[in-house]
């Protein structure tokens, strides 16, 4: 049966909307008109926040990816609200209907199947539409798979980049990894359990086998697992292993390179200069050694002058 966008302050049975906290039923307060982006548990239903429950119960319209999944959460906490389906397959039709509800002065809450809405899901476009139309967008923070993986990985977290899903084709995957190879931050990826072995092998080739990483599986669930090691070690471990459950791959920042020996740099510069103009030789040497091009250019001029 098709879900309907409603704005009734009562539940579907005609009673006042409520939710349950420690077996105590709490009446939901009306919300100000806005699009509320509500984070939901990524596995353990106990990770829901009180503010999230109040928002889910109090919203005039509750939009979700899959009504069956969201209904499990609503039933667990006695949230009396009727979910409306909004996902990538009906976004063209459902999105304008949700914006119309905002235009009518209603509050709209959006949840994904798990975690924070708009992170690798179709809610991003709805958020854009709401902002473009001048409506308030209110984040209700909570569970987040990228952050849970990051803090459990044991890898540096002072700077990190969430890179979402990698391409499924090997060449495109390696090209994307190459673009990220020198980013001075810990990298976080979502990955399919069926592709994690191939992704680790590609990452070990592109980033280097000694770069530290962590495969984080089934976060917050019964069989939660953090497997830590170098990319080379993890690629070997997962080469022929069947993996189940949702996976987040965390890769540490690039390893510091040892400063190249001065005599080796001089030899490289002279070798490149034998076939290339001075400026081009300095540019190529910079790519190989990681040293500043300007410094290498002056160094090559000094070497030529001393010859």
Secondary structure, 3 states (H helix, E strand, C coil): CCCCCCCCCECCCCCECEEEECCEEEECCCCCCCEEEECECCCCHHHCCHHHHHHHHHCCEEEECCHHHHHHHHHHCCCCCCEEECCCCCHHHHHHHHHHHHHCCCCEEEECCCECCCCCCCHHHHHHHHHHCCCCEEEECCCCHHHHHHHHHCCCCCCEEEEEECCCCHHHHHHHHHHHCCCCCEEEEEECCCCHHHHHHHHHHHHCCCCEEEEEECCCCCCCEEEEEEHHHHHHHCCCCCCCCCEEEEECCCCCCCCCCHHHHHHHHHHHHCCCCHHHHHHHHHHHHCCCHHHHHHHHHHHHHHC
